Amino acid sequence: MHIGEELLVLGVLFVIAYVLGRLGKLIGLPAIPIYMLVGLLASPNTGWFPLSFDPAKVELVAVFGLILLLFNLGLEFDQDAFIGNARSLLISGGTRLLINFGIGFGFGMWVGWGAREALIIAGMTGVSSSAIITKLLIELRRLANPETPVILGIAVVEDIFIALYLAIVTVIIGGETDLGPIILELSVSFVFLVGMFALARWGGKVISRLIATKDDELFTILFFGLAVAFGGIGEMIGVSDAIGAFLIGLVLGATRFRVRIEALALPMRDIFGAFFFLNFGLALDVSTFGEVLLPAAAAVVMTLVINTAGGQLIAWQNKLTPAQGINVSAMLQNRGEFALILATLAAAAGLDERLTPFAGLYVLSMAVIGPVLAVNSEKLGNAMFRPRTVAEPRDRRSEEAIALVEAATEGLEAGDPIADVDSAVDRLVEQAMQQSDDDGPRRERDPEY
């Protein structure tokens, strides 16, 4: 088997991705659209690349990328943070999802590609990219901002929604029309989801003992094998390989090895995830962009408008300022890996072929617009909602000090002799010492003063 040319082309593509990625960093672009553009460049459908490359060579590695993307998403899910603030997060996140998903489904029906396709479009336009959001919060140094816990909390709510949504949508797009098998598949999916969530919540100590090992190499092999195996289990029972990987990541994230797994899994996610996005770009065909240009542009405008208004609603619900609401909306505008995952599932299920170029154009646009808005959101918020200058309230000690000065200088008038001023100062000092002595042992004034 001669694969020298394929290896050369693949290596060149990743070097190009590195160069473009460095340029993208200058304007705050994440890596996802870069990998997609490189894949589009080398796509056999375009003929732009001087060397030929067979996309089938990276398909299996791309599947590993999909699995690890969802595995890490489950791994990073913070159960304690969610449960501790569940009510407010469910209100904010639930309201946002209801609005985004409802309007997205209506938009999908307006596009006219079919009801199942509309369900996929609703998912693409309704859920943010937690990977891009987290990365931007870190790079822009906004982890300490007042609105950041709200943003991360909403991302957690969306993670839960993704698990439920994927379980349902996989059954619906599977083409089954008989009600009995549909109910059975949904019941199995629901039991699987509940069982894995329960294991993650109460089985952390037991799982920790089962997977304990000091050898990093063997430990890496173990969690990678579990992610792939549960991806296969998810596919076999009808909830998709993506959700299977998410759930085992959720379980392992509940163990005492979470930080260690994250440190080992993150580089794997980045490299295999790059294959996934590259592979998606390879499947794009520029000649098909024309027929989805109008729907994709309309979806971008719809997303920007709804999420900008939604940011203000979230700010009002969580007692944030309108300017902080702009920060929230700018972060939550980002779309990425989940839309591409849905497009991949739709293509495998034989849905309308236009979903793939639609997802490509939509994600390319939002993955560029979103980070640019996030970088400039604080300036934009300050310009739109210029803060008023409000006098700082005086604390109790300041009030008491002012009262002492007024009492000590009472009776002095302009032109009083210096002796009277000295007397006033003496009264001021004595009163200050007497007030201080109320909270501690009485002190005598130093004769020197």
C-alpha positions as CSV (number, residue, x, y, z in Angstrom):
1,M,0.0,0.0,0.0
2,H,1.5,3.3,-1.1
3,I,0.2,6.2,0.9
4,G,3.2,8.5,0.6
5,E,1.4,11.1,-1.5
6,E,-1.7,11.1,0.8
7,L,0.6,11.7,3.8
8,L,2.4,14.5,2.0
9,V,-0.9,16.2,1.1
10,L,-2.3,15.8,4.6
11,G,0.8,17.2,6.1
12,V,0.8,20.2,3.8
13,L,-2.9,20.8,4.6
14,F,-2.2,21.0,8.3
15,V,0.8,23.3,7.7
16,I,-1.5,25.6,5.7
17,A,-4.0,25.4,8.6
18,Y,-1.3,26.5,11.0
19,V,-0.3,29.5,8.8
20,L,-3.9,30.6,8.3
21,G,-4.6,29.9,12.0
22,R,-1.8,32.3,13.0
23,L,-3.3,35.0,10.7
24,G,-6.8,34.3,12.1
25,K,-5.6,34.9,15.7
26,L,-4.8,38.5,14.8
27,I,-8.5,39.2,14.4
28,G,-9.7,36.7,17.1
29,L,-10.9,33.9,14.8
30,P,-11.2,30.4,16.3
31,A,-9.7,27.4,14.5
32,I,-12.9,25.8,13.3
33,P,-13.5,28.0,10.2
34,I,-9.8,27.8,9.4
35,Y,-9.9,24.0,9.2
36,M,-13.1,24.1,7.2
37,L,-11.6,26.5,4.7
38,V,-8.5,24.3,4.3
39,G,-10.7,21.3,3.7
40,L,-12.7,23.3,1.1
41,L,-9.4,24.3,-0.5
42,A,-8.4,20.6,-1.0
43,S,-11.9,19.3,-1.8
44,P,-12.1,17.2,-4.9
45,N,-15.3,19.1,-5.7
46,T,-13.4,22.4,-6.2
47,G,-10.2,21.4,-8.0
48,W,-8.3,24.3,-6.4
49,F,-5.5,22.2,-4.9
50,P,-2.7,21.1,-7.1
51,L,-2.4,17.7,-5.4
52,S,-5.1,15.1,-5.4
53,F,-6.5,13.8,-2.1
54,D,-9.1,11.1,-1.3
55,P,-11.4,12.3,1.6
56,A,-12.1,8.6,2.4
57,K,-8.6,8.4,3.8
58,V,-9.6,10.6,6.8
59,E,-13.2,9.5,7.4
60,L,-12.5,7.1,10.3
61,V,-10.2,9.6,12.0
62,A,-12.9,12.2,11.5
63,V,-15.3,9.9,13.4
64,F,-12.8,9.8,16.2
65,G,-12.8,13.6,16.1
66,L,-16.6,13.7,16.5
67,I,-16.5,11.3,19.4
68,L,-13.8,13.2,21.2
69,L,-15.5,16.5,20.7
70,L,-18.6,15.2,22.4
71,F,-16.6,13.2,25.0
72,N,-14.8,16.4,26.1
73,L,-18.1,18.3,26.2
74,G,-19.5,15.7,28.6
75,L,-16.2,15.7,30.6
76,E,-16.4,19.5,31.1
77,F,-20.1,19.4,32.2
78,D,-20.2,20.8,35.8
79,Q,-23.0,19.0,37.6
80,D,-22.5,20.8,40.9
81,A,-22.6,24.2,39.3
82,F,-25.7,23.3,37.5
83,I,-27.6,21.8,40.4
84,G,-26.6,24.6,42.8
85,N,-28.1,27.2,40.5
86,A,-30.5,25.1,38.5
87,R,-33.6,27.3,38.9
88,S,-32.2,30.5,37.4
89,L,-30.2,28.7,34.8
90,L,-33.2,26.7,33.6
91,I,-35.2,29.8,33.4
92,S,-32.6,31.7,31.4
93,G,-31.3,28.8,29.3
94,G,-34.8,27.3,28.9
95,T,-36.3,30.6,27.7
96,R,-33.4,31.1,25.3
97,L,-33.7,27.6,23.9
98,L,-37.5,27.8,23.6
99,I,-37.3,31.0,21.6
100,N,-34.3,30.1,19.4
101,F,-35.5,26.6,18.7
102,G,-39.1,27.6,18.0
103,I,-38.1,30.4,15.6
104,G,-35.5,28.2,14.1
105,F,-38.0,25.5,13.4
106,G,-40.4,28.0,11.9
107,F,-37.5,29.3,9.7
108,G,-36.7,25.7,8.6
109,M,-40.3,25.2,7.6
110,W,-40.2,28.5,5.7
111,V,-37.1,27.3,3.8
112,G,-39.3,24.4,2.6
113,W,-37.0,21.4,2.6
114,G,-39.2,19.3,4.8
115,A,-40.2,18.9,8.4
116,R,-37.3,16.6,9.4
117,E,-34.9,19.1,7.7
118,A,-36.6,21.9,9.6
119,L,-35.9,20.1,12.9
120,I,-32.2,19.9,11.9
121,I,-32.0,23.6,11.0
122,A,-33.6,24.5,14.3
123,G,-30.8,22.6,16.1
124,M,-28.2,24.3,14.0
125,T,-29.4,27.8,14.6
126,G,-30.6,27.3,18.2
127,V,-27.5,26.0,20.0
128,S,-24.2,27.8,20.6
129,S,-20.7,26.4,20.4
130,S,-19.5,25.8,23.9
131,A,-16.0,25.1,22.6
132,I,-15.7,28.5,21.0
133,I,-17.4,30.3,23.9
134,T,-15.1,28.8,26.5
135,K,-12.0,29.5,24.4
136,L,-13.0,33.1,23.8
137,L,-13.7,33.7,27.5
138,I,-10.2,32.5,28.4
139,E,-8.4,34.3,25.6
140,L,-10.3,37.6,26.2
141,R,-9.7,37.3,30.0
142,R,-13.3,37.6,30.9
143,L,-13.6,34.7,33.3
144,A,-14.0,37.1,36.2
145,N,-16.7,39.2,34.5
146,P,-20.1,39.3,36.3
147,E,-21.9,37.9,33.2
148,T,-19.5,35.0,32.7
149,P,-21.2,32.5,35.2
150,V,-24.5,33.2,33.4
151,I,-22.9,32.5,30.0
152,L,-21.3,29.2,31.2
153,G,-24.5,28.2,33.0
154,I,-26.5,28.6,29.8
155,A,-23.9,26.6,27.9
156,V,-24.4,23.8,30.5
157,V,-28.2,23.9,30.0
158,E,-27.6,23.6,26.2
159,D,-25.4,20.6,26.8
160,I,-28.2,18.9,28.6
161,F,-30.6,19.9,25.8
162,I,-28.1,18.5,23.2
163,A,-28.3,15.1,24.9
164,L,-32.1,15.0,24.8
165,Y,-32.3,16.6,21.3
166,L,-29.9,14.1,19.7
167,A,-31.6,11.2,21.3
168,I,-35.0,12.3,19.8
169,V,-33.8,13.7,16.5
170,T,-31.8,10.5,15.7
171,V,-35.0,8.4,16.0
172,I,-37.0,10.9,13.9
173,I,-34.6,11.3,11.0
174,G,-34.0,7.5,10.9
175,G,-37.0,7.2,8.6
176,E,-39.1,4.9,10.8
177,T,-42.9,5.5,10.3
178,D,-44.4,2.8,12.5
179,L,-45.4,4.3,15.9
180,G,-44.5,1.1,17.9
181,P,-40.8,1.0,17.0
182,I,-40.5,4.8,17.4
183,I,-41.8,4.6,21.0
184,L,-39.5,1.7,21.7
185,E,-36.5,3.5,20.4
186,L,-37.3,6.6,22.3
187,S,-37.9,4.6,25.5
188,V,-34.5,2.9,25.2
189,S,-32.9,6.2,24.5
190,F,-34.5,7.8,27.5
191,V,-33.5,4.9,29.8
192,F,-30.0,5.1,28.5
193,L,-29.8,8.9,29.2
194,V,-31.3,8.7,32.7
195,G,-29.1,5.7,33.6
196,M,-25.9,7.4,32.5
197,F,-26.9,10.7,34.2
198,A,-27.6,8.8,37.4
199,L,-24.3,7.0,37.2
200,A,-22.5,10.3,36.8
201,R,-24.3,11.8,39.7
202,W,-24.0,9.0,42.3
203,G,-21.4,6.5,40.9
204,G,-18.4,8.7,40.8
205,K,-16.5,7.0,43.7
206,V,-17.1,3.5,42.3
207,I,-16.0,4.5,38.8
208,S,-12.9,6.2,40.3
209,R,-11.9,2.9,41.9
210,L,-12.5,0.9,38.7
211,I,-10.3,3.1,36.4
212,A,-7.6,4.0,38.9
213,T,-4.0,3.6,37.5
214,K,-0.9,5.7,37.8
215,D,0.3,4.9,34.2
216,D,-0.7,7.8,31.9
217,E,-0.3,5.7,28.8
218,L,-2.6,3.0,30.0
219,F,-5.0,5.6,31.4
220,T,-5.2,7.3,28.0
221,I,-5.8,4.1,26.2
222,L,-8.6,3.3,28.8
223,F,-10.7,6.5,28.4
224,F,-10.2,6.6,24.6
225,G,-11.4,3.0,24.4
226,L,-14.4,3.9,26.6
227,A,-15.3,6.9,24.5
228,V,-15.1,4.9,21.2
229,A,-17.0,1.9,22.8
230,F,-19.8,4.0,24.1
231,G,-20.0,5.9,20.8
232,G,-20.6,2.5,19.3
233,I,-23.2,1.6,22.0
234,G,-25.0,4.9,21.3
235,E,-25.1,4.1,17.6
236,M,-26.4,0.6,18.2
237,I,-29.3,1.6,20.4
238,G,-30.3,4.5,18.2
239,V,-29.1,7.6,20.1
240,S,-26.0,8.2,17.8
241,D,-22.3,7.7,18.5
242,A,-22.0,11.4,19.5
243,I,-24.4,11.2,22.4
244,G,-22.9,7.9,23.6
245,A,-19.5,9.6,23.8
246,F,-21.0,12.6,25.6
247,L,-22.6,10.4,28.3
248,I,-19.4,8.4,29.1
249,G,-17.6,11.7,29.2
250,L,-20.2,12.9,31.7
251,V,-19.6,9.8,33.8
252,L,-15.8,10.1,33.8
253,G,-16.1,13.8,34.5
254,A,-17.8,12.9,37.8
255,T,-14.7,10.9,39.0
256,R,-11.8,12.3,41.0
257,F,-9.7,11.9,37.8
258,R,-11.6,14.6,35.8
259,V,-8.7,17.1,35.8
260,R,-6.2,14.4,34.8
261,I,-8.4,13.1,32.0
262,E,-9.0,16.7,30.7
263,A,-5.2,17.3,30.6
264,L,-4.7,14.1,28.5
265,A,-7.8,14.3,26.4
266,L,-7.5,18.0,25.3
267,P,-4.6,17.6,22.9
268,M,-6.3,14.5,21.4
269,R,-9.6,16.4,21.0
270,D,-7.7,19.2,19.2
271,I,-5.9,17.0,16.7
272,F,-8.8,14.6,16.0
273,G,-11.3,17.5,16.0
274,A,-9.1,19.1,13.3
275,F,-9.6,16.0,11.2
276,F,-13.4,16.3,11.7
277,F,-13.6,19.9,10.6
278,L,-11.1,19.3,7.7
279,N,-13.2,16.3,6.6
280,F,-16.4,18.4,6.6
281,G,-14.7,21.0,4.4
282,L,-13.6,18.3,2.0
283,A,-17.2,17.3,1.6
284,L,-18.3,20.8,0.6
285,D,-18.9,21.7,-3.0
286,V,-18.7,25.4,-3.9
287,S,-21.0,24.9,-6.8
288,T,-23.8,24.1,-4.4
289,F,-23.4,27.3,-2.4
290,G,-25.5,29.3,-4.8
291,E,-28.8,27.4,-4.0
292,V,-28.4,27.8,-0.3
293,L,-26.9,31.4,-0.3
294,L,-30.2,33.1,0.5
295,P,-31.3,30.6,3.3
296,A,-27.8,30.7,4.9
297,A,-27.7,34.6,4.8
298,A,-31.2,34.7,6.3
299,A,-30.2,32.3,9.0
300,V,-27.2,34.4,9.9
301,V,-29.4,37.6,10.1
302,M,-32.0,35.8,12.1
303,T,-29.4,34.4,14.6
304,L,-27.8,37.9,15.1
305,V,-31.1,39.6,15.7
306,I,-32.6,36.9,18.0
307,N,-29.5,36.5,20.1
308,T,-28.9,40.2,20.5
309,A,-32.4,40.7,21.8
310,G,-32.0,37.5,23.9
311,G,-28.9,38.9,25.5
312,Q,-30.9,41.8,26.9
313,L,-33.6,39.4,28.1
314,I,-31.0,37.3,29.9
315,A,-29.4,40.4,31.4
316,W,-32.8,41.4,32.8
317,Q,-33.5,37.9,34.2
318,N,-30.1,37.8,36.0
319,K,-30.0,41.5,37.1
320,L,-27.1,42.4,34.7
321,T,-26.6,45.7,33.0
322,P,-27.6,46.3,29.4
323,A,-23.9,46.6,28.5
324,Q,-23.2,43.2,30.1
325,G,-26.2,41.9,28.1
326,I,-24.3,42.8,25.0
327,N,-21.4,40.7,26.2
328,V,-23.7,37.8,26.8
329,S,-25.3,38.0,23.4
330,A,-22.0,38.4,21.6
331,M,-20.6,35.2,23.3
332,L,-23.8,33.2,22.6
333,Q,-23.8,34.2,18.9
334,N,-21.1,31.6,18.2
335,R,-22.0,28.5,16.2
336,G,-19.7,25.7,15.3
337,E,-19.2,22.0,15.9
338,F,-22.8,21.0,16.8
339,A,-24.2,22.4,13.6
340,L,-21.6,20.4,11.6
341,I,-22.4,17.3,13.7
342,L,-26.1,17.7,12.8
343,A,-25.2,18.1,9.1
344,T,-23.2,14.9,9.3
345,L,-26.1,13.0,10.9
346,A,-28.5,14.4,8.3
347,A,-26.3,13.3,5.4
348,A,-26.0,9.8,6.9
349,A,-29.8,9.6,7.2
350,G,-30.3,10.6,3.6
351,L,-32.0,14.0,4.3
352,D,-31.9,16.9,1.8
353,E,-28.4,17.3,0.4
354,R,-28.7,21.0,0.7
355,L,-28.3,20.8,4.5
356,T,-24.5,20.1,4.1
357,P,-23.7,23.3,2.1
358,F,-26.2,25.3,4.2
359,A,-24.4,24.2,7.4
360,G,-21.0,24.9,5.9
361,L,-21.9,28.5,4.9
362,Y,-23.8,29.2,8.1
363,V,-21.0,27.9,10.4
364,L,-18.3,29.6,8.3
365,S,-20.2,32.9,8.6
366,M,-21.1,32.6,12.3
367,A,-17.7,31.3,13.3
368,V,-16.2,34.5,11.9
369,I,-18.9,37.0,12.9
370,G,-19.3,35.6,16.5
371,P,-15.7,36.0,17.6
372,V,-15.3,39.4,16.0
373,L,-18.5,40.6,17.9
374,A,-17.1,39.0,21.2
375,V,-13.8,40.8,20.9
376,N,-15.5,44.2,20.4
377,S,-18.6,43.6,22.6
378,E,-17.3,45.7,25.6
379,K,-16.6,48.7,23.4
380,L,-20.0,48.3,21.7
381,G,-21.8,48.0,25.1
382,N,-20.1,51.1,26.5
383,A,-21.0,53.0,23.3
384,M,-24.6,51.9,23.3
385,F,-25.2,52.1,27.1
386,R,-22.9,54.8,28.4
387,P,-22.8,54.4,32.2
388,R,-24.1,57.4,34.2
389,T,-21.8,59.0,36.7
390,V,-23.3,58.2,40.1
391,A,-22.0,59.7,43.4
392,E,-20.5,57.1,45.6
393,P,-22.5,56.6,48.8
394,R,-20.5,57.7,51.9
395,D,-19.9,54.9,54.4
396,R,-20.7,55.2,58.2
397,R,-17.1,56.2,59.2
398,S,-17.1,59.0,56.6
399,E,-20.4,60.3,57.9
400,E,-19.1,60.2,61.5
401,A,-15.9,62.0,60.6
402,I,-17.8,64.8,58.8
403,A,-20.1,65.1,61.8
404,L,-17.1,65.4,64.2
405,V,-15.6,68.2,62.1
406,E,-18.9,70.1,62.0
407,A,-19.4,69.7,65.7
408,A,-15.8,70.7,66.6
409,T,-15.8,73.8,64.4
410,E,-19.3,74.9,65.4
411,G,-19.3,78.5,66.4
412,L,-16.2,79.5,64.5
413,E,-16.6,82.3,62.1
414,A,-14.4,83.9,59.5
415,G,-11.8,86.0,61.3
416,D,-11.7,84.0,64.5
417,P,-8.2,84.0,66.2
418,I,-5.9,81.1,65.8
419,A,-6.4,80.2,69.4
420,D,-10.0,79.4,68.7
421,V,-8.9,77.2,65.8
422,D,-6.5,75.4,68.1
423,S,-9.3,74.9,70.6
424,A,-11.5,73.5,67.9
425,V,-8.8,71.1,66.8
426,D,-8.4,69.9,70.4
427,R,-12.1,69.3,70.7
428,L,-12.0,67.4,67.5
429,V,-9.2,65.1,68.6
430,E,-10.8,64.5,72.0
431,Q,-14.2,63.6,70.4
432,A,-12.5,61.3,67.9
433,M,-10.6,59.5,70.7
434,Q,-13.8,59.1,72.8
435,Q,-15.6,57.6,69.8
436,S,-12.8,55.2,69.2
437,D,-12.7,54.2,72.9
438,D,-16.4,53.1,72.6
439,D,-15.1,50.0,70.7
440,G,-12.0,49.2,72.9
441,P,-10.0,50.2,76.0
442,R,-9.8,53.9,76.8
443,R,-6.6,55.6,75.8
444,E,-4.9,58.8,77.0
445,R,-3.9,61.5,74.5
446,D,-0.1,61.7,74.0
447,P,1.1,65.0,75.5
448,E,3.4,65.5,72.5
449,Y,0.2,66.2,70.4
